[in-house]
Amino acid sequence: MVRITPPSERTCERCGREDVWSTDAQSWVIGGAEGDPYCLHEWDINGTFNPVADAE
Ligand SMILES: [Zn+2]
């Protein structure tokens, strides 16, 4: 059985902004006070996130 485990939070590697996933809104919401509103955010989940839990 393959179980999808989407990320529930992400952090920008450029400005340090943290977002959290809102299941109610089905979108990212700002989770922290830090961050540059003009930053082209480079989220740390890109490229490293594996959406499929260990299925063997
Ligand atoms: Zn950023």
N, CA, C, O and the ligand as a Tripos MOL2 file, in Angstrom:
@<TRIPOS>MOLECULE
protein
  225   223    57     0     0
PROTEIN
NO_CHARGES

@<TRIPOS>ATOM
      1 N           0.8470   -1.1950    0.0000 N.3       1 MET1
      2 CA          0.0000    0.0000    0.0000 C.3       1 MET1
      3 C           0.8780    1.2400    0.0000 C.2       1 MET1
      4 O           1.7490    1.4110    0.8530 O.2       1 MET1
      5 N           0.6320    2.0840   -0.9600 N.am      2 VAL2
      6 CA          1.4080    3.3180   -1.0680 C.3       2 VAL2
      7 C           0.6860    4.4360   -0.3240 C.2       2 VAL2
      8 O          -0.4990    4.6930   -0.5340 O.2       2 VAL2
      9 N           1.4300    5.0750    0.5340 N.am      3 ARG3
     10 CA          0.8380    6.1360    1.3320 C.3       3 ARG3
     11 C           1.4900    7.4620    0.9820 C.2       3 ARG3
     12 O           2.7070    7.6210    1.0760 O.2       3 ARG3
     13 N           0.6590    8.4050    0.5790 N.am      4 ILE4
     14 CA          1.1720    9.7250    0.2270 C.3       4 ILE4
     15 C           1.2550   10.5960    1.4760 C.2       4 ILE4
     16 O           0.2790   10.7630    2.2080 O.2       4 ILE4
     17 N           2.4390   11.1430    1.6950 N.am      5 THR5
     18 CA          2.6170   12.0020    2.8540 C.3       5 THR5
     19 C           3.1410   13.3700    2.4260 C.2       5 THR5
     20 O           4.3500   13.5950    2.3790 O.2       5 THR5
     21 N           2.2310   14.2670    2.1200 N.am      6 PRO6
     22 CA          2.6480   15.5890    1.6770 C.3       6 PRO6
     23 C           3.3160   16.3620    2.8080 C.2       6 PRO6
     24 O           3.0520   16.0950    3.9810 O.2       6 PRO6
     25 N           4.1780   17.3160    2.4690 N.am      7 PRO7
     26 CA          4.8310   18.1170    3.5020 C.3       7 PRO7
     27 C           3.8260   19.0210    4.2030 C.2       7 PRO7
     28 O           2.8730   19.4870    3.5800 O.2       7 PRO7
     29 N           4.0270   19.2700    5.4770 N.am      8 SER8
     30 CA          3.1260   20.1340    6.2330 C.3       8 SER8
     31 C           3.7740   21.4660    6.5580 C.2       8 SER8
     32 O           3.1350   22.3560    7.1180 O.2       8 SER8
     33 N           5.0420   21.6020    6.2060 N.am      9 GLU9
     34 CA          5.7100   22.8790    6.4250 C.3       9 GLU9
     35 C           6.8780   23.0110    5.4600 C.2       9 GLU9
     36 O           7.3970   22.0230    4.9410 O.2       9 GLU9
     37 N           7.2780   24.2570    5.2350 N.am     10 ARG10
     38 CA          8.3950   24.4910    4.3360 C.3      10 ARG10
     39 C           9.1110   25.7530    4.7860 C.2      10 ARG10
     40 O           8.5120   26.6490    5.3800 O.2      10 ARG10
     41 N          10.3870   25.8060    4.4960 N.am     11 THR11
     42 CA         11.1850   26.9580    4.8990 C.3      11 THR11
     43 C          11.9510   27.4790    3.6900 C.2      11 THR11
     44 O          12.5300   26.6990    2.9340 O.2      11 THR11
     45 N          11.9540   28.7880    3.5090 N.am     12 CYS12
     46 CA         12.6990   29.3930    2.4130 C.3      12 CYS12
     47 C          14.1820   29.4060    2.7530 C.2      12 CYS12
     48 O          14.5850   29.8680    3.8210 O.2      12 CYS12
     49 N          14.9910   28.8900    1.8260 N.am     13 GLU13
     50 CA         16.4260   28.8230    2.0720 C.3      13 GLU13
     51 C          17.0890   30.1730    1.8460 C.2      13 GLU13
     52 O          18.2590   30.3420    2.1890 O.2      13 GLU13
     53 N          16.3830   31.1280    1.2850 N.am     14 ARG14
     54 CA         16.9650   32.4410    0.9960 C.3      14 ARG14
     55 C          16.7040   33.4430    2.1170 C.2      14 ARG14
     56 O          17.6240   34.1290    2.5620 O.2      14 ARG14
     57 N          15.4510   33.5310    2.5760 N.am     15 CYS15
     58 CA         15.1130   34.5740    3.5470 C.3      15 CYS15
     59 C          14.6430   34.0050    4.8790 C.2      15 CYS15
     60 O          14.4210   34.7640    5.8220 O.2      15 CYS15
     61 N          14.4900   32.7050    4.9760 N.am     16 GLY16
     62 CA         14.1530   32.1100    6.2620 C.3      16 GLY16
     63 C          12.6720   32.0970    6.5780 C.2      16 GLY16
     64 O          12.2850   31.7500    7.6940 O.2      16 GLY16
     65 N          11.8330   32.4680    5.6200 N.am     17 ARG17
     66 CA         10.4050   32.4550    5.8820 C.3      17 ARG17
     67 C           9.8840   31.0280    6.0280 C.2      17 ARG17
     68 O          10.3100   30.1190    5.3170 O.2      17 ARG17
     69 N           8.9610   30.8540    6.9570 N.am     18 GLU18
     70 CA          8.3800   29.5360    7.1790 C.3      18 GLU18
     71 C           6.8920   29.5600    6.8700 C.2      18 GLU18
     72 O           6.1510   30.4200    7.3460 O.2      18 GLU18
     73 N           6.4760   28.5990    6.0640 N.am     19 ASP19
     74 CA          5.0570   28.4420    5.7580 C.3      19 ASP19
     75 C           4.5590   27.1250    6.3330 C.2      19 ASP19
     76 O           5.3300   26.1790    6.4910 O.2      19 ASP19
     77 N           3.2980   27.0690    6.6370 N.am     20 VAL20
     78 CA          2.6830   25.8110    7.0550 C.3      20 VAL20
     79 C           1.4900   25.5310    6.1540 C.2      20 VAL20
     80 O           0.8350   26.4500    5.6610 O.2      20 VAL20
     81 N           1.2210   24.2510    5.9480 N.am     21 TRP21
     82 CA          0.1120   23.8670    5.0740 C.3      21 TRP21
     83 C          -1.2000   23.8900    5.8480 C.2      21 TRP21
     84 O          -1.3270   23.2590    6.8980 O.2      21 TRP21
     85 N          -2.1840   24.6320    5.3110 N.am     22 SER22
     86 CA         -3.5050   24.6700    5.9150 C.3      22 SER22
     87 C          -4.4150   23.6960    5.1950 C.2      22 SER22
     88 O          -4.7190   23.8750    4.0150 O.2      22 SER22
     89 N          -4.8480   22.6670    5.9020 N.am     23 THR23
     90 CA         -5.7250   21.6850    5.2680 C.3      23 THR23
     91 C          -7.1110   22.2760    5.0100 C.2      23 THR23
     92 O          -7.8220   21.8340    4.1070 O.2      23 THR23
     93 N          -7.4880   23.2700    5.8040 N.am     24 ASP24
     94 CA         -8.7840   23.9270    5.6020 C.3      24 ASP24
     95 C          -8.7930   24.7460    4.3230 C.2      24 ASP24
     96 O          -9.7320   24.6850    3.5290 O.2      24 ASP24
     97 N          -7.7250   25.5160    4.1440 N.am     25 ALA25
     98 CA         -7.6500   26.3930    2.9760 C.3      25 ALA25
     99 C          -7.0590   25.6900    1.7670 C.2      25 ALA25
    100 O          -7.1420   26.1910    0.6460 O.2      25 ALA25
    101 N          -6.4450   24.4970    2.0030 N.am     26 GLN26
    102 CA         -5.7530   23.7740    0.9360 C.3      26 GLN26
    103 C          -4.7190   24.6520    0.2610 C.2      26 GLN26
    104 O          -4.5720   24.6510   -0.9610 O.2      26 GLN26
    105 N          -3.9980   25.4080    1.0970 N.am     27 SER27
    106 CA         -2.9260   26.2410    0.5670 C.3      27 SER27
    107 C          -1.9440   26.5610    1.6820 C.2      27 SER27
    108 O          -2.2040   26.2970    2.8560 O.2      27 SER27
    109 N          -0.8040   27.1380    1.2900 N.am     28 TRP28
    110 CA          0.2160   27.5050    2.2610 C.3      28 TRP28
    111 C          -0.1600   28.8060    2.9480 C.2      28 TRP28
    112 O          -0.6530   29.7390    2.3140 O.2      28 TRP28
    113 N           0.0760   28.8560    4.2410 N.am     29 VAL29
    114 CA         -0.1130   30.0900    4.9890 C.3      29 VAL29
    115 C           1.1950   30.4020    5.7260 C.2      29 VAL29
    116 O           1.9460   29.4970    6.0880 O.2      29 VAL29
    117 N           1.4490   31.6710    5.9360 N.am     30 ILE30
    118 CA          2.6880   32.0850    6.5800 C.3      30 ILE30
    119 C           2.6960   31.6320    8.0350 C.2      30 ILE30
    120 O           1.7730   31.9290    8.7940 O.2      30 ILE30
    121 N           3.7490   30.9100    8.4140 N.am     31 GLY31
    122 CA          3.8030   30.3650    9.7580 C.3      31 GLY31
    123 C           4.7370   31.1210   10.6790 C.2      31 GLY31
    124 O           4.7140   30.9080   11.8910 O.2      31 GLY31
    125 N           5.5610   32.0030   10.1270 N.am     32 GLY32
    126 CA          6.5210   32.7210   10.9550 C.3      32 GLY32
    127 C           6.5350   34.1940   10.6220 C.2      32 GLY32
    128 O           5.9270   34.6290    9.6430 O.2      32 GLY32
    129 N           7.2340   34.9620   11.4430 N.am     33 ALA33
    130 CA          7.2900   36.4100   11.2550 C.3      33 ALA33
    131 C           8.4170   36.8160   10.3190 C.2      33 ALA33
    132 O           8.4260   37.9280    9.7910 O.2      33 ALA33
    133 N           9.3710   35.9050   10.1140 N.am     34 GLU34
    134 CA         10.5160   36.2440    9.2780 C.3      34 GLU34
    135 C          10.1670   36.1390    7.8010 C.2      34 GLU34
    136 O           9.1580   35.5440    7.4210 O.2      34 GLU34
    137 N          11.0230   36.7300    6.9830 N.am     35 GLY35
    138 CA         10.8500   36.5750    5.5520 C.3      35 GLY35
    139 C          10.7990   37.8890    4.8240 C.2      35 GLY35
    140 O          10.3730   38.9100    5.3640 O.2      35 GLY35
    141 N          11.2450   37.8440    3.5820 N.am     36 ASP36
    142 CA         11.2690   39.0090    2.7200 C.3      36 ASP36
    143 C          10.1070   38.9060    1.7320 C.2      36 ASP36
    144 O          10.0600   37.9620    0.9430 O.2      36 ASP36
    145 N           9.1580   39.8680    1.7590 N.am     37 PRO37
    146 CA          8.0050   39.7880    0.8550 C.3      37 PRO37
    147 C           8.3930   39.8760   -0.6140 C.2      37 PRO37
    148 O           7.6060   39.5120   -1.4880 O.2      37 PRO37
    149 N           9.6140   40.3600   -0.8940 N.am     38 TYR38
    150 CA         10.0640   40.4690   -2.2850 C.3      38 TYR38
    151 C          10.9790   39.3200   -2.6850 C.2      38 TYR38
    152 O          11.5090   39.2860   -3.7950 O.2      38 TYR38
    153 N          11.1540   38.3770   -1.7580 N.am     39 CYS39
    154 CA         12.0370   37.2460   -2.0330 C.3      39 CYS39
    155 C          11.3790   36.3000   -3.0340 C.2      39 CYS39
    156 O          10.1770   36.0410   -2.9760 O.2      39 CYS39
    157 N          12.2080   35.7880   -3.9620 N.am     40 LEU40
    158 CA         11.7430   34.7040   -4.8320 C.3      40 LEU40
    159 C          12.0590   33.4080   -4.0910 C.2      40 LEU40
    160 O          13.1220   32.8140   -4.2660 O.2      40 LEU40
    161 N          11.1250   32.9940   -3.2740 N.am     41 HIS41
    162 CA         11.4050   31.9630   -2.2870 C.3      41 HIS41
    163 C          11.9370   30.6760   -2.8930 C.2      41 HIS41
    164 O          11.4750   30.1950   -3.9270 O.2      41 HIS41
    165 N          12.9210   30.1490   -2.2040 N.am     42 GLU42
    166 CA         13.5230   28.8650   -2.5890 C.3      42 GLU42
    167 C          13.1960   27.8810   -1.4760 C.2      42 GLU42
    168 O          13.9520   27.7420   -0.5140 O.2      42 GLU42
    169 N          12.0630   27.1980   -1.6150 N.am     43 TRP43
    170 CA         11.5950   26.3240   -0.5360 C.3      43 TRP43
    171 C          12.4440   25.0820   -0.4160 C.2      43 TRP43
    172 O          12.8620   24.4870   -1.4090 O.2      43 TRP43
    173 N          12.6880   24.7050    0.8280 N.am     44 ASP44
    174 CA         13.6010   23.5870    1.0750 C.3      44 ASP44
    175 C          13.0050   22.2270    0.7260 C.2      44 ASP44
    176 O          13.7110   21.2200    0.7710 O.2      44 ASP44
    177 N          11.7210   22.1800    0.3800 N.am     45 ILE45
    178 CA         11.1190   20.8950    0.0270 C.3      45 ILE45
    179 C          11.3810   20.5290   -1.4260 C.2      45 ILE45
    180 O          11.2030   19.3740   -1.8130 O.2      45 ILE45
    181 N          11.8040   21.5040   -2.2400 N.am     46 ASN46
    182 CA         12.0340   21.2430   -3.6570 C.3      46 ASN46
    183 C          13.2070   20.2870   -3.8460 C.2      46 ASN46
    184 O          14.3000   20.5300   -3.3360 O.2      46 ASN46
    185 N          12.9800   19.2180   -4.5680 N.am     47 GLY47
    186 CA         14.0500   18.3150   -4.9350 C.3      47 GLY47
    187 C          14.3820   17.2850   -3.8760 C.2      47 GLY47
    188 O          14.9330   16.2310   -4.1940 O.2      47 GLY47
    189 N          14.0610   17.5640   -2.6320 N.am     48 THR48
    190 CA         14.4160   16.6270   -1.5860 C.3      48 THR48
    191 C          13.2000   15.8980   -1.0270 C.2      48 THR48
    192 O          13.3320   14.8730   -0.3590 O.2      48 THR48
    193 N          12.0310   16.4300   -1.3040 N.am     49 PHE49
    194 CA         10.8280   15.8230   -0.7570 C.3      49 PHE49
    195 C          10.4420   14.5620   -1.5080 C.2      49 PHE49
    196 O          10.3040   14.5870   -2.7310 O.2      49 PHE49
    197 N          10.2690   13.4750   -0.8020 N.am     50 ASN50
    198 CA          9.8180   12.2190   -1.3910 C.3      50 ASN50
    199 C           8.3700   11.9800   -0.9700 C.2      50 ASN50
    200 O           8.1070   11.6540    0.1880 O.2      50 ASN50
    201 N           7.4230   12.1400   -1.9090 N.am     51 PRO51
    202 CA          6.0060   12.0790   -1.5530 C.3      51 PRO51
    203 C           5.5110   10.6870   -1.2160 C.2      51 PRO51
    204 O           4.4390   10.5260   -0.6330 O.2      51 PRO51
    205 N           6.2860    9.6890   -1.5800 N.am     52 VAL52
    206 CA          5.8330    8.3230   -1.3400 C.3      52 VAL52
    207 C           6.5670    7.7420   -0.1330 C.2      52 VAL52
    208 O           7.7900    7.6090   -0.1320 O.2      52 VAL52
    209 N           5.8030    7.4080    0.8710 N.am     53 ALA53
    210 CA          6.3990    6.7940    2.0570 C.3      53 ALA53
    211 C           6.9660    5.4340    1.7020 C.2      53 ALA53
    212 O           6.5150    4.7990    0.7480 O.2      53 ALA53
    213 N           7.9210    4.9960    2.4410 N.am     54 ASP54
    214 CA          8.5950    3.7320    2.1870 C.3      54 ASP54
    215 C           7.5990    2.6010    1.9790 C.2      54 ASP54
    216 O           6.9410    2.1610    2.9220 O.2      54 ASP54
    217 N           7.4910    2.1320    0.7410 N.am     55 ALA55
    218 CA          6.4480    1.1690    0.3940 C.3      55 ALA55
    219 C           6.9610   -0.2520    0.2620 C.2      55 ALA55
    220 O           6.1870   -1.2080    0.3040 O.2      55 ALA55
    221 N           8.2810   -0.3880    0.0990 N.am     56 GLU56
    222 CA          8.9060   -1.7150   -0.0680 C.3      56 GLU56
    223 C           8.1120   -2.5950   -1.0140 C.2      56 GLU56
    224 O           8.4960   -3.7370   -1.2640 O.2      56 GLU56
    225 ZN         12.2300   33.7000    0.7270 Zn       57 ZN57
@<TRIPOS>BOND
     1     1     2 1
     2     2     3 1
     3     3     4 2
     4     3     5 am
     5     5     6 1
     6     6     7 1
     7     7     8 2
     8     7     9 am
     9     9    10 1
    10    10    11 1
    11    11    12 2
    12    11    13 am
    13    13    14 1
    14    14    15 1
    15    15    16 2
    16    15    17 am
    17    17    18 1
    18    18    19 1
    19    19    20 2
    20    19    21 am
    21    21    22 1
    22    22    23 1
    23    23    24 2
    24    23    25 am
    25    25    26 1
    26    26    27 1
    27    27    28 2
    28    27    29 am
    29    29    30 1
    30    30    31 1
    31    31    32 2
    32    31    33 am
    33    33    34 1
    34    34    35 1
    35    35    36 2
    36    35    37 am
    37    37    38 1
    38    38    39 1
    39    39    40 2
    40    39    41 am
    41    41    42 1
    42    42    43 1
    43    43    44 2
    44    43    45 am
    45    45    46 1
    46    46    47 1
    47    47    48 2
    48    47    49 am
    49    49    50 1
    50    50    51 1
    51    51    52 2
    52    51    53 am
    53    53    54 1
    54    54    55 1
    55    55    56 2
    56    55    57 am
    57    57    58 1
    58    58    59 1
    59    59    60 2
    60    59    61 am
    61    61    62 1
    62    62    63 1
    63    63    64 2
    64    63    65 am
    65    65    66 1
    66    66    67 1
    67    67    68 2
    68    67    69 am
    69    69    70 1
    70    70    71 1
    71    71    72 2
    72    71    73 am
    73    73    74 1
    74    74    75 1
    75    75    76 2
    76    75    77 am
    77    77    78 1
    78    78    79 1
    79    79    80 2
    80    79    81 am
    81    81    82 1
    82    82    83 1
    83    83    84 2
    84    83    85 am
    85    85    86 1
    86    86    87 1
    87    87    88 2
    88    87    89 am
    89    89    90 1
    90    90    91 1
    91    91    92 2
    92    91    93 am
    93    93    94 1
    94    94    95 1
    95    95    96 2
    96    95    97 am
    97    97    98 1
    98    98    99 1
    99    99   100 2
   100    99   101 am
   101   101   102 1
   102   102   103 1
   103   103   104 2
   104   103   105 am
   105   105   106 1
   106   106   107 1
   107   107   108 2
   108   107   109 am
   109   109   110 1
   110   110   111 1
   111   111   112 2
   112   111   113 am
   113   113   114 1
   114   114   115 1
   115   115   116 2
   116   115   117 am
   117   117   118 1
   118   118   119 1
   119   119   120 2
   120   119   121 am
   121   121   122 1
   122   122   123 1
   123   123   124 2
   124   123   125 am
   125   125   126 1
   126   126   127 1
   127   127   128 2
   128   127   129 am
   129   129   130 1
   130   130   131 1
   131   131   132 2
   132   131   133 am
   133   133   134 1
   134   134   135 1
   135   135   136 2
   136   135   137 am
   137   137   138 1
   138   138   139 1
   139   139   140 2
   140   139   141 am
   141   141   142 1
   142   142   143 1
   143   143   144 2
   144   143   145 am
   145   145   146 1
   146   146   147 1
   147   147   148 2
   148   147   149 am
   149   149   150 1
   150   150   151 1
   151   151   152 2
   152   151   153 am
   153   153   154 1
   154   154   155 1
   155   155   156 2
   156   155   157 am
   157   157   158 1
   158   158   159 1
   159   159   160 2
   160   159   161 am
   161   161   162 1
   162   162   163 1
   163   163   164 2
   164   163   165 am
   165   165   166 1
   166   166   167 1
   167   167   168 2
   168   167   169 am
   169   169   170 1
   170   170   171 1
   171   171   172 2
   172   171   173 am
   173   173   174 1
   174   174   175 1
   175   175   176 2
   176   175   177 am
   177   177   178 1
   178   178   179 1
   179   179   180 2
   180   179   181 am
   181   181   182 1
   182   182   183 1
   183   183   184 2
   184   183   185 am
   185   185   186 1
   186   186   187 1
   187   187   188 2
   188   187   189 am
   189   189   190 1
   190   190   191 1
   191   191   192 2
   192   191   193 am
   193   193   194 1
   194   194   195 1
   195   195   196 2
   196   195   197 am
   197   197   198 1
   198   198   199 1
   199   199   200 2
   200   199   201 am
   201   201   202 1
   202   202   203 1
   203   203   204 2
   204   203   205 am
   205   205   206 1
   206   206   207 1
   207   207   208 2
   208   207   209 am
   209   209   210 1
   210   210   211 1
   211   211   212 2
   212   211   213 am
   213   213   214 1
   214   214   215 1
   215   215   216 2
   216   215   217 am
   217   217   218 1
   218   218   219 1
   219   219   220 2
   220   219   221 am
   221   221   222 1
   222   222   223 1
   223   223   224 2
@<TRIPOS>SUBSTRUCTURE
     1 MET1         2 RESIDUE 1 A MET
     2 VAL2         6 RESIDUE 1 A VAL
     3 ARG3        10 RESIDUE 1 A ARG
     4 ILE4        14 RESIDUE 1 A ILE
     5 THR5        18 RESIDUE 1 A THR
     6 PRO6        22 RESIDUE 1 A PRO
     7 PRO7        26 RESIDUE 1 A PRO
     8 SER8        30 RESIDUE 1 A SER
     9 GLU9        34 RESIDUE 1 A GLU
    10 ARG10       38 RESIDUE 1 A ARG
    11 THR11       42 RESIDUE 1 A THR
    12 CYS12       46 RESIDUE 1 A CYS
    13 GLU13       50 RESIDUE 1 A GLU
    14 ARG14       54 RESIDUE 1 A ARG
    15 CYS15       58 RESIDUE 1 A CYS
    16 GLY16       62 RESIDUE 1 A GLY
    17 ARG17       66 RESIDUE 1 A ARG
    18 GLU18       70 RESIDUE 1 A GLU
    19 ASP19       74 RESIDUE 1 A ASP
    20 VAL20       78 RESIDUE 1 A VAL
    21 TRP21       82 RESIDUE 1 A TRP
    22 SER22       86 RESIDUE 1 A SER
    23 THR23       90 RESIDUE 1 A THR
    24 ASP24       94 RESIDUE 1 A ASP
    25 ALA25       98 RESIDUE 1 A ALA
    26 GLN26      102 RESIDUE 1 A GLN
    27 SER27      106 RESIDUE 1 A SER
    28 TRP28      110 RESIDUE 1 A TRP
    29 VAL29      114 RESIDUE 1 A VAL
    30 ILE30      118 RESIDUE 1 A ILE
    31 GLY31      122 RESIDUE 1 A GLY
    32 GLY32      126 RESIDUE 1 A GLY
    33 ALA33      130 RESIDUE 1 A ALA
    34 GLU34      134 RESIDUE 1 A GLU
    35 GLY35      138 RESIDUE 1 A GLY
    36 ASP36      142 RESIDUE 1 A ASP
    37 PRO37      146 RESIDUE 1 A PRO
    38 TYR38      150 RESIDUE 1 A TYR
    39 CYS39      154 RESIDUE 1 A CYS
    40 LEU40      158 RESIDUE 1 A LEU
    41 HIS41      162 RESIDUE 1 A HIS
    42 GLU42      166 RESIDUE 1 A GLU
    43 TRP43      170 RESIDUE 1 A TRP
    44 ASP44      174 RESIDUE 1 A ASP
    45 ILE45      178 RESIDUE 1 A ILE
    46 ASN46      182 RESIDUE 1 A ASN
    47 GLY47      186 RESIDUE 1 A GLY
    48 THR48      190 RESIDUE 1 A THR
    49 PHE49      194 RESIDUE 1 A PHE
    50 ASN50      198 RESIDUE 1 A ASN
    51 PRO51      202 RESIDUE 1 A PRO
    52 VAL52      206 RESIDUE 1 A VAL
    53 ALA53      210 RESIDUE 1 A ALA
    54 ASP54      214 RESIDUE 1 A ASP
    55 ALA55      218 RESIDUE 1 A ALA
    56 GLU56      222 RESIDUE 1 A GLU
    57 ZN57       225 GROUP 0 **** ****
